[in-house]
Amino acid sequence: MPNHLRTCGAALLFIVLSGLVTDASAQERANRLIALLESGRPAIGVWTGATGAPRITKILATSDADFIVADIEHEVYDFPSLRRFLLEVPDFSQRYRTEPRPAPVVIVKLANRATWDARYEIAETLKVGPAMGVWIPFVETRADLERAISAVRGAESSALGGLNVPRDRRDPWPLNPKGEFVVVAMIESEEGVKHAREIVETPGVTAIQPVHLSEADTALVVRLCRERNVVLATDAGPKDIKARLDEGYRMISVGWDFDLLRNALGETIKGMRAEIK
């Protein structure tokens, strides 16, 4: 065989094998939310406080959401209920989804605020089931966030029904490029805004959600995140999602499941009453 053909063949083989390796690496990613963020694509999620309601869990698990925020801060503090919810989401997704698709990623919003010591809760949360990260309310200093991140790093996620990922991947992304956990910090106070730069620059934070802030303070947090290439999280609907994307947000929630239920129920009953007048 001529040398130039051998060279072309070797190059083609290298390209094909490289592609296979890349595909395999992508498929090995346990946290598909991170896979979305790594590719620069936005992720759409939903919040829930109904971790003890299997029928709601089934709806969430079979939805087209990329992620679910299980809000324990505004729920009864109950690890057994959280464990059941974390195990039911992938199970229900597999059993009841009409079209094959990975289950939504579940991130747990902590009951403990960052200004308290949430390390015990984080360690237990990542152990009881396949939670793929934590959403931390009221982060006000870098020290708050570092304390929480220290509990995420190397968490015993292989126990019980956890993620069962290798130890070198039990780490926040993108601090560890192989990490499978996300850490979302909420800046929602004047003290948090005061220390916004150090919070945004904390190694180990995946995303920041500015909430309950003035327009000027929100703009400051957004600017700092965009400067440091830190993912921004917020809520939006179909009418304003494009505006949020233009502002730099990439983790976008449709809001609370009970709000969606209340609005749909209200509109349906309103329409019914209009027809019987």
C-alpha positions, -999 to 999 in steps of 0.1 A, spaced: 0 0 0 14 35 -9 27 55 21 2 83 15 -27 59 18 -13 44 49 -10 79 64 -46 88 54 -59 55 68 -41 60 101 -54 95 104 -89 83 97 -86 55 123 -74 80 148 -103 103 142 -128 75 145 -113 62 177 -111 97 192 -148 101 185 -155 68 202 -135 78 232 -153 112 233 -187 95 230 -178 70 257 -167 98 281 -199 116 275 -220 85 282 -200 78 314 -212 112 329 -235 103 358 -248 139 361 -265 148 328 -270 184 341 -233 188 341 -231 174 306 -256 201 295 -237 229 312 -203 216 299 -217 219 263 -229 255 269 -266 245 266 -292 258 290 -310 235 315 -347 237 324 -358 226 359 -387 227 383 -389 232 421 -408 209 444 -417 207 481 -437 175 477 -410 150 483 -435 129 503 -461 127 475 -454 97 451 -480 109 425 -463 143 423 -429 125 421 -442 104 392 -453 136 373 -419 152 379 -399 121 370 -417 116 337 -416 153 328 -392 168 302 -373 187 330 -335 185 331 -334 190 368 -356 190 399 -348 211 430 -361 193 460 -366 221 485 -362 208 520 -358 243 535 -396 248 531 -405 211 537 -407 189 567 -372 178 576 -375 141 570 -345 121 556 -366 89 550 -390 109 528 -361 125 510 -345 90 504 -377 76 490 -381 106 467 -345 103 454 -349 67 447 -384 71 431 -374 97 405 -351 74 384 -374 44 391 -406 61 380 -388 77 350 -377 43 338 -410 26 344 -436 51 334 -420 73 307 -435 68 273 -403 77 255 -368 67 266 -350 96 282 -327 100 313 -344 109 345 -342 145 357 -312 153 379 -322 160 415 -305 187 435 -315 191 471 -320 226 485 -308 224 521 -329 231 552 -297 246 568 -287 280 556 -251 286 547 -247 309 577 -254 279 599 -232 247 597 -248 226 570 -221 200 568 -239 172 586 -270 177 564 -249 177 532 -231 145 542 -264 127 549 -282 141 518 -255 129 494 -256 95 511 -293 86 514 -300 86 476 -288 97 442 -288 134 448 -265 151 423 -258 183 443 -269 208 468 -287 242 466 -276 263 495 -297 292 508 -284 324 523 -247 323 514 -232 355 528 -195 349 528 -168 328 512 -163 311 545 -199 300 545 -195 285 510 -161 269 517 -175 251 547 -204 236 527 -181 227 498 -158 209 522 -187 185 530 -195 179 494 -159 169 485 -154 132 488 -189 127 502 -199 91 509 -222 89 479 -216 52 473 -236 42 504 -273 32 504 -288 44 472 -263 71 463 -247 79 430 -222 50 433 -195 69 414 -158 64 418 -142 84 447 -123 107 423 -156 119 409 -173 126 442 -164 163 438 -180 196 427 -178 205 390 -161 224 375 -135 225 403 -129 189 394 -135 184 357 -146 148 364 -168 159 394 -204 147 394 -218 171 420 -231 207 415 -231 233 443 -255 262 438 -252 292 461 -281 316 467 -272 352 473 -303 367 488 -293 393 514 -274 426 516 -246 408 534 -244 383 505 -242 411 480 -215 428 501 -193 397 497 -206 387 462 -172 388 446 -156 364 471 -186 341 469 -185 340 431 -148 333 432 -150 305 457 -134 273 442 -160 246 440 -191 267 434 -210 256 402 -237 282 400 -251 313 417 -287 322 421 -294 359 430 -328 361 446 -348 387 467 -323 414 456 -328 448 442 -324 453 404 -290 469 409 -277 442 433 -289 415 409 -271 432 380 -239 432 401 -241 395 409 -248 387 372 -219 408 360 -195 391 385 -207 356 374 -203 364 338 -168 378 344 -158 345 361 -178 322 338 -199 309 368 -233 295 358 -263 317 367 -296 303 379 -330 319 380 -367 313 374 -385 321 341 -414 312 319 -420 308 282 -425 345 277 -392 357 293 -368 327 290 -351 342 260 -345 375 279 -330 355 308 -307 336 284 -296 369 269 -287 381 304 -265 351 309 -286 326 329 -282 289 320 -300 270 348 -336 282 344 -365 269 365 -402 271 356 -409 277 393 -428 256 419 -448 226 410 -476 237 433 -478 271 415 -481 253 381 -508 231 396 -527 260 411 -525 281 379 -536 252 357 -564 243 381 -576 279 384 -577 284 347 -595 252 341 -622 259 367 -625 295 354 -631 282 319 -657 256 332 -676 283 351 -676 305 320 -693 278 300 -721 272 325 -732 308 330 
